[in-house]
Every structure is written in structure tokens, then in C-alpha cells.
Amino acid sequence: MTTNALFFSTSYLILTLLPITDFGIAFNSLMIGLAAWHGARLFQKKSNVRNAILNVVAIVGMAITVMSIGLKNTVSVFVALMLLACQLKVLQAKSLTQWRQVLVLNFFTFPCAFLFSQSLYVALLVLGMLSFNLVLMITIQNIETTKSASRFVLSKIVLSCMLSALLILFLPRLPAFWQLPGPQTAKTGLSETVSPFSISQLSQSDELAFRAIFNNKNIRQAQSPLYWRAIVHDEFDGQQWHIANLQKTAISIKKQPAAPSYSIIAQPSNAPWLYALGAASSPTNIVKNTYFGTLFRTDKLNATLEYIVTPSITDNNTQMPNWLYRNNTAIPGSLNPRARALAQQWDNQANTTGQFIALMRRYFTDQQFSYTLTPQAATSEHMIDQFLFDYKSGFCGHYASTVAMMMRSVGIPARLVSGYLGAEYNEQQGYFSVYQYDAHAWVEYFVPGKGWQSLDPTAWVSPQRLLGSLSQYQPLANEFQTNLGISLTAFSSFPAINWLRLKLEELDYQWTRWVLNFDQQKQNSMLENLLGKNAKQWSGIVAVVLLSIIFSILFFYIQMSHRVKEPRAIRLYRQLMSLSSQDLASTAPKKSIELLQQQFPEYGAQLEQFYANFAAHRYQGKSFGKNQNIHAKNLINSIKTKAKRKI
């Protein structure tokens, strides 16, 4: 059981350290320590740990789990305790009964990974672990050898996958009776509060945020710059921008006439906000529209969501009510005096909002501001002043916050919009991928008579950033790789690694769209393409017929596998006896050979040799090899030919 114990201990550690889980440094360190302790004991061939020691470790481990994860995140706490219990159980296991308990626990523990992710890679990992667990369970009962048990499990997995695919494709899609409880640690590059001046490092996550799918007619219209709006922030306290109150209010907005729609597949998130290009609405039932033309979801947040986006028209009045004007020009009066004074100077020189923006742009370009992913964190109370006159280096949040505050200080209504900029286009499959490191912030400002307009100050200092995904931004390739650490995306500058990353991403796309998001609508569309207008009626018939064929094949296969296979020597002996003109069924083998020798005397020596080989195999347990088989077949064919000539 040494190899099996090492496998299980490593499996629990892998599930603990998977990127999809977030159990905290303390718990991860505990599991690494237990796995190392287990490995050392196996290497030293020491006996199992005493129960008293394991009880102490269990109590300490539960305390560390609660402190590391917290009691609010019940799903993560439950899974962490399961992993801890299994790791300790493997350390304790001595008898066959205890190993059976470990194997049974694994059937509950390994699938817990699906609580955090249902991706293709997690599914393959869990399937592999469960398969090995089942093979070991069959072997430990002394039912079959490891090789035969592996063949048995593989055949059952293949059959199960075939039946599952058939049921998914043709049986009606019923609503789920229950849902997986999603963990509360889902990651997103966006936040309801934007505080860029306290951030010293950006783009630390290469997780997928969403994919956008356009049809061939309007795919070229979706080329850069791609601004995916998600959250509007209209309250500034001097340090942070907070989410607008109207962001959480659902309203109906008008669809643009003849505007082409597109689809978005959003990844699980801990926030309900969704993504769209510009102002948008959605006909998807669980997606709602806001006053700002942004979208949010009303269903569970722990699952992927595919929804339709339709470009729409917001109630973009050319005149602003007084209460809304006050709300979008409010700033703390005592903070950032130097920035406000500079903005006032520009306002005195400008006659229009456009001229004011031109003066701002000239200042940023003349002062040679730069774009960076590793800015200095602000240390002053006057954060914008420090950025504007001292640091002069930052990312999108710094520029958007500074520009919006300065516009507000001279009475120009302005707000911050956070979302994503750019995307990575997959030409073979025809979709865009947007990652968490593509999170971006820009400004929307109000012009009387025109309404709200968009402005991205990042374009003033780094126009190349608007041309695609952040991963494709070459001037900051080194910073980008350093921030992400060890990942396929960070090393995508190497052609082989980038090819592997893209292929894995394509597989995940197909898995997400056609397995995880295979809903009633997609099923109906597929069945109509295959079976025509009466697809629903025909689908049931097809499913029954295919199931009948599969189960019939399975039945005959089982029947054939239960038949006792006759040894080759006995089978050849029966063929030889059938060549005699007498009934030798009840005659002893030695006597039968003698009778055949009398009937075919010219083959006497060969019949004697056959009997010697047959007797050695039948009574002494010796093998009836390839040469004996060839000689016996030649003898049978010769006698058969001789018998036909006599006839």
C-alpha cells in the first residue's frame, strides 16, 4: 500500500494547491507539511502514526483551517476539512478495513473540486483520480488483478461517457433539482470600489473573464479598441471611487434598430456585473439592464453564463437635472489643492469642454507621463497631487481618476467606468477572449446638448495599449511577466508555449460552450438541424432506439464474456476425433488415438506425437505452444483431405 498511500497524499495536496481553490497560506502550508511528513515516513519505512498524535494534529488542523479560511466561507471550509481528514486517515491506515474507508471517502472528496470549477481540465483530473480509486478498490477485494481491473474500469468509463452524451443530446433538458453551492472566493479583475493609488502591482491574474462571439458579418466591426463596460462609479471621496446607486436598479432601455447582436460567455464571478460593448440590453431572461446601459445577472454567480447582447440606446438626455449635476461634480473640498488649481487654470484658458480636454492632454504629453504596471503607492493624503506632480507614472486607474476629479473640480460632470479593454482574438474559432489582466478604467463626461461622452486618458500616454490585450503590449512585456509569475500566459512570447496555451484555451472554449452551457435552447436548435421540425417527437424515438442498440450490444457482450473458453488443445482434439468414421465421444483419449491410427495408419507417428503433446498439456499442465498448434492443424488438414479422397 506504500505506492497507493503516496498517490493519495499527493492527490489531496494537488486539490489543495489548485489555482481554482483559495484556502489561504496557513492551510496550504499545513497540507504541504503533512504530505512531506507522510513522504518522509514512507521513505524511512516507519510504522503508522499513533492515534494520539493524529488527534492532536486534527485539532490543530481544524483551528488553522478556521483561521485561514473563516467561517463565512462554508463551502471552502467544508472542502478543506474533508481534505485534512483524508490526509490524516491515510496516515492512520493500517488494516484492510481502514484502507476501504479511505477509498470510500475519496469518492466524496475528489469530486469536491467541481464546487470550485467545472472546467475540462478539472473534469479530467477528477476522472483520473476516481478511476485509480476504483481500480484500487476492485484490486483490494482480490476480485481481479490490477491489469484486469484497469481494463474493466476503462470499459465502464467509455460506456458511461457514451450513455451520458446520448442522454444529454436527445433527452429533454429539465431544470436542475439542486445547484452546486458556489464558493465565495471567485476572482474578478473588477471591483465596486476603485482605489488605484493604493495599488502597487497590477495584472496579477491571468484567469479568463469572458468570451465574446460575433457572427461573420460584424466581426470586423468589433476590432480594437474594445471597451467592455461593466460598472459605473460616480461617487468620489478623495481616495476611492464608489459604485453608482443607479447601477443596482433594473430598467428597460431601447434597442438600436438593425443593430447586430452577439453572445458573451461570462465566467463565474463573485459579482453580478456583466459585460458589453457600449450601451447594451439583453433578451436573456436572467440578465437585467441598468440606467447606464450596463448589464447584471440575477441567477447564481458560481456558474458560467452565456447571454445575448443587443446594442441599445440609453436615456442619454442632452440636459442634466440639478441633483444629477451635483452628484457628478462632487469632490472633497480640502484634498488635492494643486490639481484643482491647475484644472482651474486650464478652465480659465478654455472656452469649451473640448478645449479643456486638449489642455489636459498637452500637459500629460509634455510632462512625459508613462504607463506602468508597477506604480508607486501613494503615501500622501493628496494622492492625485502626488501622482500628477511627483510620480507621473501609473496605470489606467491613475489617469482616469485624475482626469475625472479635475473635470469635476471645474464643474464638468464626470464619472469613472470600469470594465475591460481589448481582447485576444481566436481566428480559427472566431471568438474573443478577455482576461482579468485586461481590467481597465476610463472616464465618461457630460456635455450639454450632446450627453455623456467617453474619454480614455490612457491613450494620451500609451496609445498602443488600446490596440489589443494587455498580454500583447510589448513595451511592458517584462513587467507583465513578472506580475503574473509562472504561467503559460507569462511565457507566451515563446512560440511553442503560446501554441500550447492557445490549444488548451480552444479546448476549454468548446467544453464551456457545448457541455457546461448546453441548455434547452441549444438542444432544440441542434435537434431541429438534425431531425427537422418535429425534432422533439423524433428525439425521444432516436434516444430509445439508440439506447436499445447499446444495451443489446452490452447484453450479448456480457453473455459472450461469461462463456467458458475451451483450451486450444482440447478444441483441436475434438476436431481430430470428428474425422473418425466411428463415434469416439465417450472413448478415452488414448483409445481414440489408437482407433484413429488403425483407420489412418500412414499418420500413426504424427497421431502418436499429437497424443503426447495433448497428454502433457491435459494431465501434466504443460503448455500447448505455437509449434504444437501448427503440427496439430497440419495433421487435421491432412487427415481431412485423405478422408475426402476415400469418399
Secondary structure, DSSP 4 states (H G I P E B T S, - for coil): -HHHHHHHHHHHHHHHH-TT----HHHHHHHHHHHHHHHHHHHTTPPPPPHHHHHHHHHHHHHHHHHHH-SS-HHHHHHHHHHHHHHHHHHH--SHHHHHHHHHHHHHHGGGGGGT---HHHHHHHHHHHHHHHHHHHHHTTSS-HHHHHHHHHHHHHHHHHHHHHHHHHS--PPPSS-PPPPTT---S--SEE-GGG-S-------EEEEEE--TTTTGGGPSS-EEEEEEEEEE-SS-EEE-GGGG-EE--EEPTTPPPEEEEEPP-SS-B--EESSEE--STTEEEETTS-EEE-S-SSS-EEEEEEEEE----SS--HHHHHHTT---TTS-HHHHHHHHHHHHH-SSHHHHHHHHHHHHHHTT-EE-SSPPPP-SS-HHHHIIIII-EE-HHHHHHHHHHHHHHTT--EEEEEEEE--EEETTTTEEEEEGGGEEEEEEEEETTTEEEEE-THHHH-GGGGGS-GGG-GGGHHHHHHHH-SSTTTTTTSHHHHHHHHHHHHHHHHHIIIIIT--HHHHHHHHHHHH-TTHHHHHHHHHHHHHHHHHHHHHHHHHHHHSPPPPHHHHHHHHHHTTSSS--TTS-HHHHHHHHHHHSGGGHHHHHHHHHHHHHHHHH-----HHHHHHHHHHHHHHHHHHHHH-
